[in-house]
Amino acid sequence: LLEDKELNLKPVVIYTTRPMRQQEIHGTTYYFTDEENLNKLQKDGKVLECRGYHTVHGVWYYFTVEDEQFDREESLLMIGTLESYEKLREHFKDRVIPIFVTVDDKERLLRAIYREEKQEKPSYAEVCRRFLADEKDFSKENIEKNKITNLFENQVLEECVEDIKNFIRNVEI
């Protein structure tokens, strides 16, 4: 989506306190930071939303900071959770439009295992914990509660991306 010049979308990179995985890039994948910086940003009123996850490695935080990324009058693209969507919708009102990508449970689990296999020290327990947590977090009830109707099934990636592009082209803000 970001590569499509016609859409002219700019990425929003969120922050995390979790360790960087192999092949991730600071400032592109996430801004990797620590809890001390998170606390400072919260104290300064810069944190728009923050989620803590109790992983098998301890608590990891993922959060969105109102930084220079939001200073632009451009269309932005961000990956988030339903919880982050709720908070950003509260802050930015009608300017946040959800695009919810779904994938079959088996495929989602296999992708997570494949990604974890590439790590220096794979943690399959964490893959299982996250899979079960996502089942709860992204439940049908939570999707309906957030009034999200823009659902795109990712069976064939190219088709899914094209469907999302068509949706974005027709959005009126």
C-alpha atoms as a printed R data frame, in Angstrom:
    type eleno elety resid chain resno       x       y      z
1   ATOM     1    CA   LEU     A     1   0.000   0.000  0.000
2   ATOM     2    CA   LEU     A     2   2.820   2.383  0.833
3   ATOM     3    CA   GLU     A     3   4.497   1.670 -2.507
4   ATOM     4    CA   ASP     A     4   1.419   2.763 -4.478
5   ATOM     5    CA   LYS     A     5   2.248   6.376 -5.420
6   ATOM     6    CA   GLU     A     6  -1.373   7.061 -6.389
7   ATOM     7    CA   LEU     A     7  -2.538   6.419 -2.818
8   ATOM     8    CA   ASN     A     8   0.209   8.697 -1.439
9   ATOM     9    CA   LEU     A     9   0.112   7.152  2.037
10  ATOM    10    CA   LYS     A    10   2.770   7.903  4.625
11  ATOM    11    CA   PRO     A    11   3.599   5.380  7.347
12  ATOM    12    CA   VAL     A    12   3.140   5.937 11.060
13  ATOM    13    CA   VAL     A    13   5.750   4.005 13.009
14  ATOM    14    CA   ILE     A    14   4.712   3.064 16.531
15  ATOM    15    CA   TYR     A    15   7.005   2.570 19.514
16  ATOM    16    CA   THR     A    16   7.775  -0.565 21.504
17  ATOM    17    CA   THR     A    17   9.834  -1.574 24.508
18  ATOM    18    CA   ARG     A    18  10.299  -5.131 23.271
19  ATOM    19    CA   PRO     A    19  13.686  -6.196 21.915
20  ATOM    20    CA   MET     A    20  14.338  -5.831 18.207
21  ATOM    21    CA   ARG     A    21  13.964  -9.031 16.201
22  ATOM    22    CA   GLN     A    22  16.372 -10.030 13.482
23  ATOM    23    CA   GLN     A    23  15.766  -8.119 10.238
24  ATOM    24    CA   GLU     A    24  13.772  -5.352 11.957
25  ATOM    25    CA   ILE     A    25  14.903  -1.766 11.460
26  ATOM    26    CA   HIS     A    26  14.686   0.965 14.101
27  ATOM    27    CA   GLY     A    27  12.494   3.774 12.805
28  ATOM    28    CA   THR     A    28  10.964   1.632 10.074
29  ATOM    29    CA   THR     A    29   9.520  -1.440 11.782
30  ATOM    30    CA   TYR     A    30   9.121   0.266 15.181
31  ATOM    31    CA   TYR     A    31  10.882   2.865 17.254
32  ATOM    32    CA   PHE     A    32  12.578   0.622 19.786
33  ATOM    33    CA   THR     A    33  12.862   2.259 23.190
34  ATOM    34    CA   ASP     A    34  12.690   1.517 26.899
35  ATOM    35    CA   GLU     A    35  10.231   2.039 29.750
36  ATOM    36    CA   GLU     A    36  12.128   5.101 30.973
37  ATOM    37    CA   ASN     A    37  11.509   6.867 27.656
38  ATOM    38    CA   LEU     A    38   7.895   5.670 27.621
39  ATOM    39    CA   ASN     A    39   7.385   7.197 31.086
40  ATOM    40    CA   LYS     A    40   8.942  10.486 29.950
41  ATOM    41    CA   LEU     A    41   6.735  10.625 26.838
42  ATOM    42    CA   GLN     A    42   3.661   9.890 28.976
43  ATOM    43    CA   LYS     A    43   4.635  12.624 31.437
44  ATOM    44    CA   ASP     A    44   5.022  15.047 28.505
45  ATOM    45    CA   GLY     A    45   1.508  14.140 27.272
46  ATOM    46    CA   LYS     A    46   2.814  12.741 23.979
47  ATOM    47    CA   VAL     A    47   1.465   9.172 24.256
48  ATOM    48    CA   LEU     A    48  -1.844   8.799 22.419
49  ATOM    49    CA   GLU     A    49  -2.344   5.169 23.383
50  ATOM    50    CA   CYS     A    50  -0.341   2.473 25.115
51  ATOM    51    CA   ARG     A    51  -0.793  -1.270 25.487
52  ATOM    52    CA   GLY     A    52   1.176  -3.569 27.761
53  ATOM    53    CA   TYR     A    53   1.469  -7.273 27.035
54  ATOM    54    CA   HIS     A    54   2.523  -9.799 29.643
55  ATOM    55    CA   THR     A    55   4.736 -12.045 27.544
56  ATOM    56    CA   VAL     A    56   6.836 -15.030 28.525
57  ATOM    57    CA   HIS     A    57   9.765 -12.538 28.514
58  ATOM    58    CA   GLY     A    58   8.123  -9.931 30.755
59  ATOM    59    CA   VAL     A    59   5.932  -6.922 29.977
60  ATOM    60    CA   TRP     A    60   6.358  -5.343 26.546
61  ATOM    61    CA   TYR     A    61   4.694  -2.049 25.682
62  ATOM    62    CA   TYR     A    62   3.509  -0.882 22.283
63  ATOM    63    CA   PHE     A    63   2.408   2.737 21.975
64  ATOM    64    CA   THR     A    64   1.671   5.593 19.611
65  ATOM    65    CA   VAL     A    65   3.386   8.926 20.158
66  ATOM    66    CA   GLU     A    66   2.069  12.194 18.794
67  ATOM    67    CA   ASP     A    67   5.360  13.219 17.252
68  ATOM    68    CA   GLU     A    68   6.441  14.808 13.955
69  ATOM    69    CA   GLN     A    69   4.792  11.945 12.052
70  ATOM    70    CA   PHE     A    70   1.421  13.580 12.801
71  ATOM    71    CA   ASP     A    71   2.500  17.098 11.810
72  ATOM    72    CA   ARG     A    72   1.748  16.416  8.149
73  ATOM    73    CA   GLU     A    73  -1.505  17.074  6.338
74  ATOM    74    CA   GLU     A    74  -1.191  13.781  4.495
75  ATOM    75    CA   SER     A    75  -3.010  10.476  4.595
76  ATOM    76    CA   LEU     A    76  -1.267   8.187  7.056
77  ATOM    77    CA   LEU     A    77  -1.218   4.403  7.294
78  ATOM    78    CA   MET     A    78  -0.699   2.654 10.610
79  ATOM    79    CA   ILE     A    79  -0.878  -0.904 11.853
80  ATOM    80    CA   GLY     A    80  -2.578  -1.303 15.204
81  ATOM    81    CA   THR     A    81  -4.949  -3.256 17.375
82  ATOM    82    CA   LEU     A    82  -8.616  -2.670 18.132
83  ATOM    83    CA   GLU     A    83  -7.533  -1.082 21.392
84  ATOM    84    CA   SER     A    84  -5.192   1.337 19.634
85  ATOM    85    CA   TYR     A    85  -7.916   2.107 17.081
86  ATOM    86    CA   GLU     A    86 -10.358   3.026 19.868
87  ATOM    87    CA   LYS     A    87  -7.900   5.471 21.439
88  ATOM    88    CA   LEU     A    88  -6.843   7.041 18.144
89  ATOM    89    CA   ARG     A    89 -10.475   7.414 17.062
90  ATOM    90    CA   GLU     A    90 -11.168   9.256 20.338
91  ATOM    91    CA   HIS     A    91  -8.244  11.597 19.684
92  ATOM    92    CA   PHE     A    92  -8.560  12.169 15.927
93  ATOM    93    CA   LYS     A    93 -12.357  11.743 15.673
94  ATOM    94    CA   ASP     A    94 -13.674  10.980 12.165
95  ATOM    95    CA   ARG     A    95 -10.241  11.191 10.563
96  ATOM    96    CA   VAL     A    96  -9.403   7.567 11.490
97  ATOM    97    CA   ILE     A    97 -10.732   4.949  9.092
98  ATOM    98    CA   PRO     A    98 -10.228   1.294 10.036
99  ATOM    99    CA   ILE     A    99  -9.115  -1.284  7.506
100 ATOM   100    CA   PHE     A   100  -9.369  -4.680  9.157
101 ATOM   101    CA   VAL     A   101  -7.436  -7.530  7.531
102 ATOM   102    CA   THR     A   102  -8.511 -11.033  8.478
103 ATOM   103    CA   VAL     A   103  -6.713 -14.310  7.930
104 ATOM   104    CA   ASP     A   104  -7.626 -17.925  8.601
105 ATOM   105    CA   ASP     A   105  -6.522 -19.108 12.076
106 ATOM   106    CA   LYS     A   106  -4.334 -21.894 10.735
107 ATOM   107    CA   GLU     A   107  -2.550 -19.541  8.332
108 ATOM   108    CA   ARG     A   108  -2.091 -16.919 11.056
109 ATOM   109    CA   LEU     A   109  -0.540 -19.494 13.376
110 ATOM   110    CA   LEU     A   110   1.720 -20.903 10.657
111 ATOM   111    CA   ARG     A   111   2.939 -17.396  9.741
112 ATOM   112    CA   ALA     A   112   3.740 -16.667 13.381
113 ATOM   113    CA   ILE     A   113   5.659 -19.930 13.736
114 ATOM   114    CA   TYR     A   114   7.551 -19.266 10.501
115 ATOM   115    CA   ARG     A   115   8.500 -15.762 11.699
116 ATOM   116    CA   GLU     A   116   9.601 -17.127 15.067
117 ATOM   117    CA   GLU     A   117  11.753 -19.855 13.467
118 ATOM   118    CA   LYS     A   118  13.967 -17.115 12.031
119 ATOM   119    CA   GLN     A   119  14.879 -15.779 15.462
120 ATOM   120    CA   GLU     A   120  18.174 -16.592 17.126
121 ATOM   121    CA   LYS     A   121  16.258 -17.976 20.133
122 ATOM   122    CA   PRO     A   122  12.737 -18.898 19.005
123 ATOM   123    CA   SER     A   123  10.020 -18.676 21.666
124 ATOM   124    CA   TYR     A   124   7.150 -20.884 20.626
125 ATOM   125    CA   ALA     A   125   5.510 -20.386 24.015
126 ATOM   126    CA   GLU     A   126   5.224 -16.694 23.153
127 ATOM   127    CA   VAL     A   127   3.727 -17.563 19.751
128 ATOM   128    CA   CYS     A   128   1.048 -19.619 21.525
129 ATOM   129    CA   ARG     A   129   0.383 -16.932 24.144
130 ATOM   130    CA   ARG     A   130  -0.016 -14.264 21.482
131 ATOM   131    CA   PHE     A   131  -2.251 -16.427 19.286
132 ATOM   132    CA   LEU     A   132  -4.643 -17.036 22.193
133 ATOM   133    CA   ALA     A   133  -4.549 -13.373 23.268
134 ATOM   134    CA   ASP     A   134  -5.302 -12.257 19.690
135 ATOM   135    CA   GLU     A   135  -8.293 -14.619 19.588
136 ATOM   136    CA   LYS     A   136  -9.757 -12.667 22.492
137 ATOM   137    CA   ASP     A   137  -8.596  -9.170 21.453
138 ATOM   138    CA   PHE     A   138  -9.830  -9.490 17.857
139 ATOM   139    CA   SER     A   139 -13.045 -11.341 18.621
140 ATOM   140    CA   LYS     A   140 -16.137 -10.828 16.501
141 ATOM   141    CA   GLU     A   141 -17.733  -9.052 19.475
142 ATOM   142    CA   ASN     A   142 -14.857  -6.551 19.722
143 ATOM   143    CA   ILE     A   143 -14.949  -5.879 15.980
144 ATOM   144    CA   GLU     A   144 -18.705  -5.256 16.166
145 ATOM   145    CA   LYS     A   145 -18.339  -3.128 19.318
146 ATOM   146    CA   ASN     A   146 -15.983  -0.847 17.382
147 ATOM   147    CA   LYS     A   147 -18.425  -0.713 14.444
148 ATOM   148    CA   ILE     A   148 -15.764  -1.938 12.019
149 ATOM   149    CA   THR     A   149 -17.256  -3.071  8.736
150 ATOM   150    CA   ASN     A   150 -14.258  -2.610  6.422
151 ATOM   151    CA   LEU     A   151 -13.064  -6.234  6.544
152 ATOM   152    CA   PHE     A   152 -10.608  -7.659  4.017
153 ATOM   153    CA   GLU     A   153  -9.771 -11.354  3.942
154 ATOM   154    CA   ASN     A   154  -6.120 -12.120  3.233
155 ATOM   155    CA   GLN     A   155  -6.320 -15.440  1.401
156 ATOM   156    CA   VAL     A   156  -4.466 -14.275 -1.703
157 ATOM   157    CA   LEU     A   157  -2.235 -11.336 -0.785
158 ATOM   158    CA   GLU     A   158  -2.366  -9.579 -4.162
159 ATOM   159    CA   GLU     A   159  -6.181  -9.713 -4.257
160 ATOM   160    CA   CYS     A   160  -6.462  -8.479 -0.676
161 ATOM   161    CA   VAL     A   161  -4.119  -5.556 -1.359
162 ATOM   162    CA   GLU     A   162  -6.030  -4.626 -4.500
163 ATOM   163    CA   ASP     A   163  -9.337  -4.698 -2.591
164 ATOM   164    CA   ILE     A   164  -7.867  -2.406  0.075
165 ATOM   165    CA   LYS     A   165  -6.481  -0.027 -2.562
166 ATOM   166    CA   ASN     A   166  -9.911   0.216 -4.180
167 ATOM   167    CA   PHE     A   167 -11.475   0.894 -0.800
168 ATOM   168    CA   ILE     A   168  -8.957   3.671 -0.025
169 ATOM   169    CA   ARG     A   169  -9.487   5.292 -3.433
170 ATOM   170    CA   ASN     A   170 -13.204   5.560 -2.680
171 ATOM   171    CA   VAL     A   171 -12.986   6.825  0.915
172 ATOM   172    CA   GLU     A   172 -14.372  10.270  1.532
173 ATOM   173    CA   ILE     A   173 -13.220  12.071  4.658
